[in-house]
Amino acid sequence: MATVEERVKAITAQKLGVDDIKLEDSFTADLGAESVDSIELVAMFEEEFGIEMDEDAALAVQTVGDAITFIANVCKEQGVEIEQ
């Protein structure tokens, strides 16, 4: 199983068509995500990890690194096993 970081980066790369994704990258400023992309990314992350995220809290996440931390915390809260 891939780590949370690997899975988040793979989904982000697939959705936004960006190859080189860094933890400090902003979804909007650096990776070009528009609001509809962000909503779709949240749905894709929920499906990938089998979790439900608070949409407002999830959309407030700015960077790839913060998304990884946010998703890992939601997985822990909801009892979903993940590889760190």
C-alpha positions in Angstrom: 0.0 0.0 0.0 1.3 3.5 -0.8 1.7 6.1 1.8 -0.8 9.0 2.3 1.8 11.3 0.7 2.2 9.1 -2.4 -1.6 8.7 -2.8 -2.4 12.4 -2.4 0.4 13.4 -4.9 -0.8 10.7 -7.4 -4.4 11.9 -7.3 -3.4 15.6 -7.4 -1.1 14.9 -10.4 -3.9 12.9 -12.2 -6.6 15.6 -11.6 -4.5 18.7 -12.3 -2.1 17.3 -14.9 1.0 18.3 -13.0 4.0 16.0 -12.7 6.3 17.5 -10.1 4.4 18.1 -6.9 6.1 19.3 -3.7 4.7 19.4 -0.2 4.8 23.2 -0.1 2.9 23.6 -3.3 -0.4 25.5 -3.0 -3.2 23.8 -4.8 -4.4 27.1 -6.4 -1.3 29.3 -6.7 1.3 26.7 -7.7 -0.8 23.9 -9.2 -3.6 25.9 -10.9 -6.6 24.3 -9.2 -9.8 26.3 -9.6 -12.7 26.0 -7.2 -14.4 23.1 -9.1 -11.0 21.3 -9.1 -10.7 21.6 -5.4 -14.2 20.2 -4.8 -13.4 17.3 -7.1 -10.1 16.7 -5.4 -11.9 16.5 -2.0 -14.3 13.9 -3.5 -11.4 11.9 -5.0 -9.5 11.9 -1.7 -12.7 10.7 0.1 -13.1 7.9 -2.3 -9.4 6.9 -2.3 -9.2 6.8 1.5 -12.8 5.7 2.3 -13.4 8.7 4.5 -15.8 11.6 4.8 -14.3 15.0 5.2 -16.0 18.2 6.3 -16.1 20.0 3.0 -15.5 23.5 4.4 -12.5 22.4 6.4 -11.1 20.4 3.5 -11.5 23.3 1.1 -9.6 25.5 3.6 -6.5 23.4 3.2 -4.0 25.3 1.1 -0.9 23.1 0.4 -0.2 19.6 -0.5 1.6 19.0 2.7 -1.3 20.3 4.8 -3.7 18.1 2.8 -1.6 15.0 3.7 -1.7 15.9 7.4 -5.5 16.7 7.2 -6.3 13.4 5.5 -4.1 11.4 7.9 -5.9 13.0 10.8 -9.4 12.3 9.3 -8.4 8.7 8.7 -7.2 8.4 12.3 -10.5 9.9 13.6 -12.6 7.6 11.5 -10.6 4.5 12.2 -9.2 4.0 8.7 -5.9 2.3 8.5 -3.3 4.1 6.5 0.4 3.7 5.8 2.3 6.7 7.0 
